[in-house]
Amino acid sequence: MVACRACGTPVEKFMSFGRQPIANRFLEPGDTQSEYFFEMEVGTCAKCTLFQLIEQPDPEMMFHDTYAFFSQTSKGMQAHFEGFATYVKDTFLKGDDPFVVEIGSNDGIMLRHFLAAGIRHLGVEPSSNVADAARQAGIDTISVFFGVDTAAAIAEERGLADAIFAANVICHIPDIAGVARGVARLLKPTGVFVFEDPYLGDVLEKTSYDQIYDEHVFLFSALSVRNAFAPHGLELIDCIPQPTHGGSMRYVLGRQGQHPVSERVSERVAWEEARGLGRAETFQEFARACERSRDALVSLLKELKESGKKVVGYAATSKSTTVLNYCGIGPDLISYISDTTPIKQGRLSPGMHIPVRPYADFLADKPDYAVLFAWNHRNEIMAKEEGYMQRGGKWIRFVPDVGIE
Ligand code: TYD
């Protein structure tokens, strides 16, 4: 048994998604021989309930200098981050000359709103290619991993922070206790730590197991966040559901006793307890639901292939890596995946080696079916793809169930 990364208690394993590659490592066609794989198993901590990967590749393998994820690729996410920045500014930055720190600031999609408002800011972003993009836009950014040493260095050079925030980042950092210590070191006495990540409650409700991949070492709940940060003097003071990534939660923490605690916290924790988010049986049922989803998707794709239909994938998301490798779906069932990110195009999908092609190919090619891998951007995509649907193109969905529409 492995020890919980937050509290050291043994983690109970309940499921394996088999051999998985690095979800965001799209390969050059000649590079498939040396590909790295790991056994992707998940479990929960019996004490603090934190849902986590059992084994995770070295972070250097995942967040390298050709890291393929640029936040600004989706319009919906740009609007969301503007809203997140406004929430932090309007709710928490009431004092003079505030200072904010973003952990995992990517290409500066959120910090640019603080830059525009003349607010002192610092981005901490280990992937140097995305950090460079942020710096070019004038956003103050350092390329290091966040932990207690980084926090101490920032505090000494620039002072304590009014707000520390992160979006889709904290669930990536295995040393969660190190993050908590870093936040506790860097935060002003009245400061807040605000972060959001895909929500375990949504993953269980929708069987959206594709949220589980190498980078997502944790899937948080209000219960597990409260338990993981409390030993570091940080109290969960609010939790606000978000529509992003197919269902996320924004957690707000402050130093113990410094802020009123929203009723949303006790309501959410009560819901999670009733839903069984800390119980082994809940996860055993989730494992069975994943197997049913896998079997249904594979049968559907095989049927379509047998009837001679042309099936492609829509968006080479990180999430799709879990689905394709867990289900064993390769180029025989999905001929290519269309994606708008230039550095993914011309490459092969991790593990199953499905070619990734430019979006223009999807438009020109008129496939019969497209598997909607970016289901979390559904509204944006449906609005954009009216032409595809009008000429008879169909979608294959696998969340919350497998079907054609
Ligand atoms: P996202 O859901 O952010 O993926 P991840 O699972 O990696 O977090 O989707 C980003 C990817 O989807 C990116 O490679 C671009 C691609 N994409 C398209 O190709 N077309 C689209 O219309 C959208 C919204 C995304």
Residues whose N, C-alpha, C, O or C-beta is under 5 A from the ligand:
A	BS01	TYD	T73 S74 A315 A316 T317 S318 K319 S338 D339 T340 T341 A374 N376 H377 I381
